[in-house]
Amino acid sequence: MIRRSVRMSLAAAMLATLILFPLPARSGTTTQGVRPDVWIKLCGSKVGCTGPRNPPTAKIPWKGNNVHNTTGWHQTQSAWWDEGTWIFFWITLQNDGPVGGTLRLKGCVGHGRFMVQQYALGLHNKMEYYKPLVITSAVKNGTWQHYFPANGARKVQITLAIQEKQIRGVGIVFTCPVTLRSGDGTVKDTVVATMTTY
């Protein structure tokens, strides 16, 4: 009788633990219900998003739509890059989750050899500074944020502009990850821009 009551007490204690401390959310979700989704597309190099080794923009597909990971798997856009030129990538952000929420964006910052010159709102294709639309500092710091409604109802599009500082050499690679994350930081999605000099 005593053993039976002990067993019942243990079972009751375990049940109470589950009630007081619920299981964590399934992988890919947050308690907020948001699901960051970011895509990437090459606009091209040179002033007008054209270059000898880059096909016309219309023929380049977006990568990363409805793909969610932080490794860049199936979300990497590669391009050839001539010495001393600029290159442009277009990035689309949305929330695939069933609940709207505020998402944050963190992009690569570059360095002395590869200058991340600008993150600007909108899809641009010329080597210009779009001052009213520039969000460069906030994206590099990971502090740029925006409210996204549920189920991909609204997209935000951004142009990433990078300049190669006349490095001598062929086959030099620069990799630029850009990550969209939930407000609590538990769910992320990352696209990657990879550039190789020729």
C-alpha positions in Angstrom: 0.0 0.0 0.0 2.8 2.4 0.9 4.7 1.5 -2.4 1.5 2.2 -4.4 1.0 5.6 -2.8 4.7 6.4 -3.4 4.3 5.5 -7.1 1.2 7.7 -7.3 2.9 10.6 -5.7 5.8 10.3 -8.2 3.4 10.3 -11.1 1.5 13.3 -9.7 4.8 15.2 -9.3 5.8 14.4 -12.9 2.4 15.6 -14.2 2.7 18.8 -12.1 6.1 19.5 -13.6 4.8 19.2 -17.1 2.0 21.6 -16.3 4.2 24.2 -14.6 7.0 23.9 -17.2 5.6 23.2 -20.7 7.7 21.6 -23.3 9.7 24.0 -25.6 8.3 24.9 -28.9 9.0 22.7 -31.9 12.1 23.4 -34.0 11.4 26.1 -36.5 8.8 28.0 -34.4 8.9 30.4 -31.5 6.4 31.3 -28.8 5.8 34.4 -30.9 4.7 32.3 -33.8 6.9 34.1 -36.4 9.0 32.4 -39.1 11.7 34.6 -40.7 12.2 34.0 -44.4 14.9 35.7 -46.5 15.7 35.3 -50.2 18.6 36.5 -52.3 19.1 37.3 -56.0 22.1 38.7 -57.9 21.5 42.0 -59.6 25.0 42.1 -61.1 28.2 44.0 -61.2 29.3 47.3 -62.7 27.2 50.5 -62.6 24.1 49.0 -64.2 24.1 45.5 -62.7 25.7 44.1 -65.8 29.0 42.3 -66.2 30.7 39.9 -68.6 30.2 36.9 -66.4 26.9 37.7 -65.0 23.7 36.9 -66.9 20.9 39.4 -67.3 19.0 39.9 -64.0 15.7 38.5 -65.3 17.4 35.1 -65.9 18.7 34.8 -62.4 16.3 33.1 -60.0 15.7 34.1 -56.4 17.2 31.7 -53.9 15.8 30.9 -50.4 12.1 31.4 -50.8 10.4 29.0 -48.2 13.8 27.6 -47.3 14.7 28.1 -43.7 18.2 27.5 -42.3 21.2 29.3 -41.0 23.9 27.6 -43.1 23.0 29.1 -46.5 22.0 25.7 -47.9 20.0 26.3 -51.1 20.2 30.0 -50.1 23.6 31.0 -51.5 24.0 33.2 -54.5 27.4 33.1 -56.1 28.9 35.6 -58.6 32.2 36.5 -60.4 33.6 39.8 -59.5 36.1 42.0 -61.4 38.8 43.9 -59.6 37.9 47.4 -58.4 34.2 47.1 -59.2 30.9 47.0 -57.3 28.4 44.2 -57.1 24.7 44.3 -56.2 22.5 41.7 -54.6 18.7 42.0 -54.0 17.3 40.6 -50.7 13.7 40.0 -49.9 12.4 39.6 -46.3 9.1 38.3 -45.1 7.4 36.4 -42.2 6.1 32.9 -43.1 4.7 32.3 -39.6 1.0 32.3 -38.7 1.4 35.3 -36.4 2.8 38.8 -37.2 5.8 40.1 -35.4 8.9 42.3 -35.4 11.9 40.7 -37.1 15.5 41.9 -37.0 18.1 41.9 -39.8 21.9 41.4 -39.4 24.2 41.6 -42.4 27.9 41.2 -43.0 30.1 44.3 -42.3 33.0 43.7 -44.8 36.6 44.8 -44.1 39.3 46.8 -45.7 39.6 44.7 -48.8 35.9 44.2 -49.4 33.7 47.2 -48.5 30.1 46.7 -47.8 29.1 50.1 -48.9 25.3 50.1 -48.5 22.1 48.4 -47.4 19.3 50.4 -49.0 15.5 49.8 -48.9 14.2 48.9 -52.4 15.6 47.2 -55.4 18.2 49.4 -57.0 20.6 48.7 -59.9 22.9 51.7 -60.1 26.1 52.8 -58.2 24.4 55.6 -56.3 23.7 56.4 -52.7 20.0 56.4 -51.8 20.3 58.5 -48.7 16.6 58.6 -47.6 16.5 54.8 -47.9 19.9 53.8 -46.4 19.8 51.4 -43.4 23.5 50.4 -43.6 24.6 51.1 -40.0 21.5 49.4 -38.4 21.9 46.3 -40.6 25.6 46.0 -39.8 24.8 46.4 -36.1 21.9 43.9 -36.2 19.5 46.5 -34.9 17.4 47.2 -38.0 13.9 45.9 -37.3 10.5 45.9 -39.0 7.0 44.6 -38.3 6.0 41.8 -40.7 2.4 40.6 -40.8 1.7 36.8 -40.9 1.8 34.4 -43.8 4.1 36.5 -46.0 1.4 39.1 -46.5 4.0 41.9 -46.8 7.6 41.8 -48.2 10.5 44.2 -47.6 13.2 44.4 -50.3 16.7 45.6 -49.8 19.7 46.2 -52.1 23.2 45.1 -50.8 26.0 47.0 -52.5 29.7 45.8 -52.1 32.9 47.3 -53.6 36.1 45.3 -54.2 39.0 47.6 -53.5 41.3 46.8 -56.4 42.8 43.6 -55.0 45.4 42.0 -57.2 44.7 38.3 -57.6 42.3 35.8 -59.1 40.1 33.4 -57.1 39.9 35.6 -54.0 36.5 34.9 -52.3 34.4 37.1 -50.1 31.4 35.6 -48.3 28.6 37.8 -46.9 25.8 36.2 -44.7 22.6 38.1 -44.1 20.4 36.8 -41.3 16.7 37.6 -40.5 15.8 36.6 -36.9 12.8 36.6 -34.6 12.5 39.3 -31.9 13.6 36.8 -29.2 16.4 35.5 -31.4 15.4 31.9 -31.3 14.5 31.4 -35.0 16.7 32.6 -37.8 17.0 32.4 -41.6 20.3 33.2 -43.4 21.1 33.8 -47.1 24.7 34.1 -48.3 26.3 36.1 -51.0 29.6 34.7 -52.3 31.8 36.6 -54.6 35.0 35.4 -56.4 37.4 37.7 -58.2 38.6 37.0 -61.7 
